[in-house]
Amino acid sequence: MTAHCFAQVVPGRADWDALTPSDRNVPLGSYGKSAVLVIDVQRQCSVRGEGVWADLQPSDSPYFFDKLDSMVTNIAQLLRCARENRVKNEVVYTYVEALTSDCRDASLDYKLSGGPSRPLLVPKGSPRAQILPQIKPEADDILLPKTSCSVFQSTNIDYVLRNLGVKHLLVVGQLTNQCVESCVRDAADLGYLVTVVEDACVALSEEDHITGLKNMAGFARIITTTDVLMELADSPCSADTDRETKTDVVAAPASAQTSVGVLNALPEIECNYKYFLPSKMEFSGDQFGLGQALLHSLRVMDVGMLRYMTCDVGGQIRSKSVVLHDSCTVTDLLKGVPFVSCVNALPSFGDVICGDASAQGSHNLLGDFSTLGILPGPRVEPGTSRKVAYVYGNLFDPLSGRPGLCPRSVLAEQCLRAEKEFGLRIQCGVEIEFMLFEKGAKAPTGMPFKPLGRRCNFADDAAMSEPRLESFVADLLSSLKDQPNGCRPIDVCHAEASWGQYELAVKYCDEPVKMADSVVTIRQTLRRLADKHGLGLCLLPKLSETAVGSGLHSHWSFYEVDSGGRPLSGSANALVSPSGPCGLSAKGGHFMAGVLDHLCALTAVTMPTTNSFRRMVDGYWAGTYRCWGYEDKEAPIRLCGIDTLAVNATGLPNNFEVKCMDATCNPYLAMAAIIACGLDGINKGSPLPTPVRCDLADRAAQYESLPRDLGTAVDRLKSDTVIGGAFGKTIIKNFVAVKKAEIEHFKDMSIDEEVKALADTF
C-alpha cells in the first residue's frame, strides 16, 4: 500500500455517518481539537466590593463566595494540564469589557441590567476587566472581551475557534445559569461538542447552580474536574487507553480522589527529548480525519489484522495486533496498543526483567501510519484471503502524553537535534548481510546448518544462479517493493564471501528513521519468505568459527539546512570538500572524529550480543582496530564512495561507512548513537587523525583494539556520557542491565549452542 492510497478511497455514507459522535460522552482529544473556555472569572464579577459586588453584599450570596475559591483552584488545575499539550488544546478567556471608554458598544441588556451604578458595564481598560491572578492568562492564550451574556453574540469567537480547528469546548466559569448556560446553548447550536465542568463553575446560589446544570444537560456533557484531568492526562486508569492496566483508582470513593497525584504513582522514567515532542493526536492523527480514511482503506483491502510493531532495546521485534472485526472503530486504531514499560528491559533469552526495572507502568504504542504496509507471506487464516497490515509505532508515556522509553523516538530526536543545533540533515544507507540454509539437511563439519547452494566466493555469479535462491530473491525484491512505506528501495543484491551468504544494499536517503524502519522490514520479510520457501534464515553475525561473519554496515553523510529545515546550497554533500584533507570538509572531519573517539563504547550498541564479538577477528573485514581508512576494508570506519563513472566526477568520497555493526542491534539506537557521537565531534571540533596506512599485521602496535567481548564494550558504554545523554537515563540503564544479563546467560555456551539459541530471535 502506498502512502497516497488513502486519497483514492471515497468513503460511503456509512463512513460519513461515523464522523458524528453517537452521544455526548466523547473524551477530550478524541473529537478534534479542544479548547478550555474560561468565562467571566475577573475582578468585575469575583471580587468583594468591586463590579457587580459594589451594589451587592457577600452576605447576599454566601454560596457564591463559599464555592469561589474551589472553582478557581479547579480551573487552575485544568489550565495547567491543558497547556502541557498546546498542540491538542487551546485556552480561551472571555470577560466583560467594552470596546469603548463609555461602553456605548455594550448590549442593550447590559445597559439596562444591574443596580444604580450599572455594574455590568466595564469600560475599556478598566481594572475590573482583569482576570483573577490565580488563573492569569499566558502569552499564547486567546482573550475575547464581550459585552453580552453569551460570548457567541458579541465576539468573533466562532470564527476564531473554527480557524483554530476546535471542535470540542470545555466550559468553566460563572455564572452557571447565566453566561455559562447562554454560551453552552449557543455553542451546541453552532455544532460544537460541549463539556461543562460542574465543580469549575459557580452561581449565586446552589439552586441556581443546579438549575443551570440541569438546563445544560440537553446541550452538553456534565463532568467533574477529576474526570477532565484524567482525560487530559490520558490516564492509564482508562480502559480505553490501556486494556492491560488494572487499578482501583477509578472505583475509589470521591474522598480518595481529591487529587490526580494518584495517577503518578508509577516508576519514574527519564528521557532526553528536546525537539521530538509530538502529542498523541499530532502523532497519530484526528480520528475524524486520517483515521476514518485509514479504517475504510483497510477494509477495502480486506485486511484482517493491523500489527503495531516496535523494536526493543535488545533488538527484538515485538508487536501486538488489532483485529479488524466489524465492530472495530477508528478509536481502536488511533489509540494504539499497550505495552508494559519494562518491555525495554527484557533480554533475548526470555521475558525476565533486568536490573531495577519494574513490572509497573505502561506505555502506549501509537502507529505511525506513514509506514503502513501489507506483510508478505502467510494470511490471517489458512484458506482465506484476509491480509495482515502493519505500522511501526512510537511508545508514548500515557501520563505525559509525550514520547517515552522509545528507541524510535530517540533516533527522531537526534535527527532533529542535528537540524536545529547544527543545521545538518543527516543522510544514511545500510547494507544488510544474511545467510540462508536448507532446513533438515545434514550440516557440514563445523557448521550448525547446511547453507543453501554450493560453496562460493564473494560476488560469485554462480551462487546467485542457484534455482532456489533465484526464486527466493525474486520474491524478496517484489515483496519489499510492495512495502514502500516501510522499506526503502533495494539498490544492489549479491552473493557475499561465505557459503549461503548474501547482501542487500538499501537506497540512500535523508531520513534515518525511515532507514531504521527499512532494516526491521527487511528482517521481517526475510524471515516470512524464508518460511514460505522452506528455507532457514540466520542474521547472526557469526555462524561458525571459520565462516565469514555477517554485518549491517551503515553509510553516512549530511547536507546543510536553514532554520526551517530547507536545504542550502542545493543539498550539496557537506561531508566533503575539494579543499579539505582527504576530500573532507571541516564538519565532515569533526563528525568522523566524533564517531572514532566513541567507537569502543559504540560497539556495545552497534554489536550488542555475545555472538557479535565472535565476528571481531583480524583478517575477516570486521574492522578490529580503532582507526579509519581511505577505502580500507579492514578499517572499522571507511571513507568511501568515490564515483569515477559519473559525468564531471570529482574523485571526492561521498560517505563514510561504519563496519562494526550487525543485524542483532536495535537499528534506531545504533543510528542514534552514531549521530550523537558525530555531533559531539562537531561540537568539540575534534581533530580527525591521519588515515591508517599500515597493513593489518602492523596495526596492533599502533592502534587501540576495539573491544573483543561484550562485557568490555558495555563497560566503555557505561562511562560514555554522550551516548548515555542521547538515550536518556532510563534507556541506558535498562540497556546495560539487559546486556549484563545476556553476558551471564551465554558465557559458557559454545558457538553452536549460541547460534541455535539466538537464530530465531533476530
C-alpha positions, -999 to 999 in steps of 0.1 A, spaced: 0 0 0 15 33 -10 13 65 12 -11 82 -12 -36 54 -15 -59 70 11 -67 99 -13 -80 74 -38 -107 60 -15 -141 77 -14 -159 69 18 -195 59 16 -225 71 35 -217 48 64 -183 63 67 -195 98 68 -221 89 94 -192 77 116 -180 113 117 -208 122 140 -204 110 176 -232 87 187 -237 106 220 -221 134 241 -199 111 261 -168 118 240 -135 121 258 -115 153 253 -89 148 225 -109 122 206 -131 146 186 -108 171 171 -90 198 189 -103 210 223 -104 245 239 -108 254 275 -132 284 276 -130 304 309 -160 327 313 -160 359 334 -136 349 361 -125 386 366 -124 413 392 -157 427 378 -175 395 388 -155 379 416 -140 405 440 -159 418 470 -167 455 468 -160 457 430 -181 455 399 -213 437 405 -205 434 442 -205 472 445 -243 471 448 -244 436 465 -232 423 498 -213 390 501 -238 380 527 -265 382 500 -248 352 482 -229 331 507 -229 301 484 -210 320 457 -181 331 479 -181 297 496 -175 280 462 -154 307 445 -120 296 458 -125 259 449 -138 269 414 -107 290 408 -84 262 421 -101 237 398 -98 260 368 -61 265 376 -56 227 375 -74 224 342 -54 252 326 -21 238 337 -29 203 323 -43 217 291 -13 240 285 10 210 287 -3 200 253 -7 232 232 -10 212 200 -41 194 213 -57 221 234 -63 259 232 -70 282 261 -96 310 256 -107 336 281 -138 357 277 -146 385 301 -168 416 304 -152 447 289 -165 472 264 -146 483 233 -152 519 242 -145 540 273 -182 550 277 -195 514 270 -217 526 241 -210 494 223 -224 472 251 -257 453 245 -290 469 255 -294 442 281 -262 451 298 -271 488 296 -304 481 313 -293 455 338 -279 459 373 -282 483 401 -278 521 403 -242 521 392 -249 499 361 -224 474 374 -225 452 342 -208 479 322 -170 476 322 -153 505 303 -124 498 280 -91 495 301 -109 492 334 -91 473 362 -123 454 366 -117 436 333 -86 419 348 -86 381 351 -81 368 386 -43 364 392 -46 327 403 -56 319 367 -39 347 348 -36 342 310 -3 332 294 13 348 264 -2 324 238 -37 323 253 -66 340 235 -86 368 252 -120 379 239 -137 408 257 -175 407 255 -205 429 261 -233 404 262 -244 374 282 -232 349 256 -197 352 242 -211 340 209 -233 371 205 -208 399 210 -174 385 198 -160 366 168 -153 335 189 -170 312 164 -147 325 136 -116 321 159 -125 286 171 -131 273 136 -98 288 124 -81 270 152 -97 237 143 -115 235 176 -145 211 177 -148 204 215 -153 231 241 -145 226 278 -165 254 295 -158 267 330 -165 299 349 -195 319 360 -224 323 364 -236 287 358 -272 296 350 -264 328 331 -233 335 310 -221 298 311 -255 284 301 -260 310 274 -226 302 259 -232 264 261 -266 266 243 -252 288 215 -221 266 211 -242 234 208 -265 251 182 -234 261 162 -222 225 160 -196 223 188 -193 194 212 -195 208 247 -183 196 281 -192 216 312 -171 211 344 -196 213 372 -172 220 400 -153 246 379 -185 267 376 -203 287 402 -237 305 406 -251 329 431 -269 301 449 -268 263 450 -303 263 435 -292 284 406 -262 262 400 -282 230 400 -308 246 377 -281 257 353 -266 223 351 -300 207 345 -307 231 318 -274 224 301 -277 186 303 -295 186 270 -267 206 253 -235 193 270 -218 166 289 -215 174 326 -185 160 344 -161 169 373 -126 183 373 -111 150 383 -128 134 352 -113 160 330 -78 158 344 -78 121 338 -89 126 302 -63 154 295 -36 133 310 -47 103 291 -45 83 323 -37 45 322 -67 42 345 -88 45 314 -97 11 299 -99 28 265 -62 39 268 -47 7 282 -66 -25 282 -40 -42 304 -39 -18 333 -59 -29 363 -63 -3 391 -88 6 418 -83 43 414 -114 48 392 -136 29 416 -123 46 447 -147 68 467 -147 105 459 -128 113 491 -99 93 478 -98 113 445 -92 148 458 -60 150 437 -48 134 404 -15 127 422 -25 91 425 -20 88 387 17 95 390 24 66 415 44 48 388 81 43 382 97 75 371 112 75 336 139 98 324 142 106 287 160 134 269 136 148 244 140 185 235 128 186 198 108 154 192 78 162 214 46 154 195 14 150 213 -6 118 208 -30 134 184 -3 152 165 15 119 160 -14 95 152 -40 120 137 -75 131 143 -99 101 144 -124 121 122 -97 128 96 -69 104 88 -84 77 110 -117 74 91 -99 71 57 -74 46 72 -102 23 85 -121 24 53 -89 17 32 -80 -13 54 -115 -28 50 -115 -22 12 -81 -41 10 -96 -70 31 -71 -66 59 -79 -88 89 -53 -76 114 -33 -44 119 0 -52 136 17 -25 157 55 -31 157 84 -19 178 120 -29 183 131 -32 220 165 -21 233 178 -56 228 170 -57 191 140 -80 193 110 -71 171 78 -70 192 42 -65 181 6 -65 190 -23 -68 165 -57 -51 165 -83 -74 149 -103 -56 123 -137 -71 130 -170 -55 120 -173 -35 152 -137 -22 151 -137 16 153 -114 44 143 -106 49 180 -94 13 182 -68 21 156 -56 55 167 -52 48 204 -27 21 196 -19 -8 218 -5 -10 254 30 -23 262 43 -28 297 71 -3 302 96 -30 311 94 -44 276 126 -23 271 143 -42 300 139 -78 287 168 -99 274 170 -120 243 168 -153 262 135 -148 279 110 -124 294 129 -118 326 130 -82 339 166 -70 342 182 -46 366 159 -24 387 132 -20 360 97 -26 373 67 -46 362 47 -15 370 38 11 344 27 10 308 33 28 275 10 33 245 25 21 212 9 46 187 10 38 150 30 60 126 6 55 97 30 69 71 47 34 75 16 14 67 22 -17 47 10 -52 40 31 -82 52 40 -108 26 36 -145 30 10 -163 52 -25 -149 56 -46 -144 88 -63 -177 84 -54 -207 62 -77 -208 32 -88 -172 34 -76 -141 15 -75 -118 45 -42 -99 48 -20 -87 76 -11 -50 76 15 -34 99 27 0 111 57 10 130 50 28 162 64 51 189 60 44 225 43 72 244 41 78 282 4 78 290 8 102 318 26 130 300 12 122 266 47 126 251 73 101 238 86 78 265 110 48 266 111 45 228 142 38 206 125 51 175 118 84 193 154 86 204 166 84 168 140 111 157 153 134 185 189 131 173 179 138 137 160 169 148 189 180 170 213 178 141 190 201 122 181 226 150 215 229 166 240 222 138 220 230 106 226 195 92 202 170 76 217 135 82 218 110 53 224 73 56 222 39 39 227 3 50 240 -30 37 224 -60 54 240 -94 52 222 -127 59 226 -164 54 201 -189 40 203 -226 49 184 -258 40 161 -270 67 165 -306 78 197 -311 57 228 -326 74 251 -298 84 287 -300 72 315 -302 97 320 -270 117 286 -256 108 253 -257 127 233 -258 95 238 -267 58 240 -234 39 219 -230 7 236 -239 -26 272 -247 -31 304 -232 -16 311 -199 -33 332 -168 -31 324 -131 -28 301 -118 -57 301 -153 -72 276 -152 -100 270 -190 -98 257 -185 -62 231 -161 -75 221 -185 -102 211 -213 -78 174 -220 -87 160 -219 -52 180 -187 -45 168 -171 -77 131 -178 -68 137 -165 -32 154 -133 -43 127 -126 -70 100 -130 -43 120 -109 -18 126 -80 -41 90 -80 -52 77 -81 -16 100 -53 -5 89 -32 -35 53 -37 -24 61 -22 10 73 13 0 61 30 32 81 5 54 112 0 33 135 20 11 142 5 -24 169 -21 -27 197 -9 -49 221 -39 -51 218 -76 -43 248 -100 -45 265 -131 -30 288 -125 -1 321 -142 9 306 -170 30 287 -201 19 250 -193 16 256 -156 25 240 -127 6 238 -89 9 211 -63 2 221 -26 -2 193 -3 7 189 30 -12 205 60 5 181 87 20 180 117 43 156 100 68 175 78 93 142 68 110 130 55 76 163 37 71 160 20 105 124 11 97 137 -5 65 161 -27 85 132 -40 105 110 -45 75 138 -64 57 144 -86 88 107 -95 90 103 -100 52 134 -122 50 120 -145 78 85 -147 64 97 -155 29 123 -180 41 95 -199 58 74 -196 26 102 -211 5 111 -238 30 144 -223 39 161 -213 71 174 -178 78 202 -166 100 210 -129 106 235 -136 134 270 -121 130 289 -154 133 276 -188 123 308 -208 128 344 -202 139 357 -204 103 328 -187 83 330 -150 74 306 -131 96 275 -111 87 273 -74 93 249 -45 90 272 -18 76 259 18 77 269 47 55 268 84 65 269 119 51 249 151 55 239 184 39 232 218 53 197 232 60 184 265 73 165 271 105 133 260 88 149 227 76 152 238 40 183 226 21 211 251 15 235 250 -15 213 227 -35 216 199 -10 253 196 -17 271 170 3 286 189 33 306 159 44 332 166 17 352 195 3 377 195 -26 400 217 -5 398 196 27 422 168 38 413 135 21 384 154 5 366 160 38 350 193 49 358 206 84 324 194 97 329 161 79 362 156 96 349 165 130 319 143 126 340 113 117 364 121 145 335 121 170 324 86 158 360 74 160 365 89 195 335 70 209 339 38 188 348 15 217 316 25 235 296 25 203 303 -12 197 281 -21 227 251 -6 209 260 -15 173 272 -50 181 251 -58 211 253 -96 215 279 -121 227 277 -136 192 286 -102 177 321 -102 192 328 -136 177 329 -118 144 357 -94 157 386 -115 142 415 -100 124 415 -106 87 378 -110 82 370 -75 72 353 -68 105 374 -37 115 391 -47 147 413 -16 155 402 19 163 413 37 132 398 49 99 409 43 64 405 55 29 387 27 10 402 3 35 380 -29 41 399 -37 73 392 -3 90 361 0 111 354 34 96 360 36 59 358 67 38 343 56 5 320 61 -24 344 77 -49 323 79 -82 347 78 -111 320 69 -136 298 100 -132 299 129 -156 323 155 -142 334 131 -115 354 150 -89 371 120 -73 357 130 -39 343 105 -15 306 108 -8 301 90 25 318 71 53 310 36 64 307 22 99 316 -15 96 314 -26 133 276 -30 133 254 -61 128 217 -71 124 213 -80 161 213 -44 170 184 -21 176 188 0 144 172 30 159 195 31 189 226 22 169 219 50 144 210 75 172 243 67 189 263 72 157 247 106 151 251 117 187 288 108 186 293 126 153 276 157 165 298 156 196 328 157 173 315 188 156 306 205 189 341 199 202 359 205 170 375 171 174 405 166 151 405 136 127 437 116 129 455 107 97 441 76 79 456 42 85 484 34 61 500 2 75 490 -34 69 467 -52 92 496 -72 107 512 -39 120 481 -22 134 481 -39 168 513 -20 177 499 14 166 462 14 172 439 6 201 420 -26 197 382 -24 197 366 -45 224 368 -82 217 339 -91 241 306 -76 250 315 -71 287 344 -48 278 322 -28 253 294 -24 279 319 -11 305 330 15 280 294 24 272 286 29 309 311 58 311 302 74 278 281 105 287 274 114 250 256 81 242 240 80 276 228 115 272 213 108 238 194 77 251 183 92 284 190 78 319 163 51 319 170 36 285 208 35 290 203 19 324 179 -7 310 203 -14 281 233 -20 303 212 -43 326 199 -63 297 234 -68 283 249 -79 316 221 -105 320 229 -118 285 266 -120 291 259 -141 322 234 -163 304 256 -171 273 290 -171 289 295 -209 289 279 -217 256 298 -229 226 292 -211 193 269 -239 181 248 -236 212 247 -199 210 237 -199 173 209 -224 179 196 -203 209 196 -170 190 190 -178 154 152 -174 156 154 -143 178 168 -120 153 
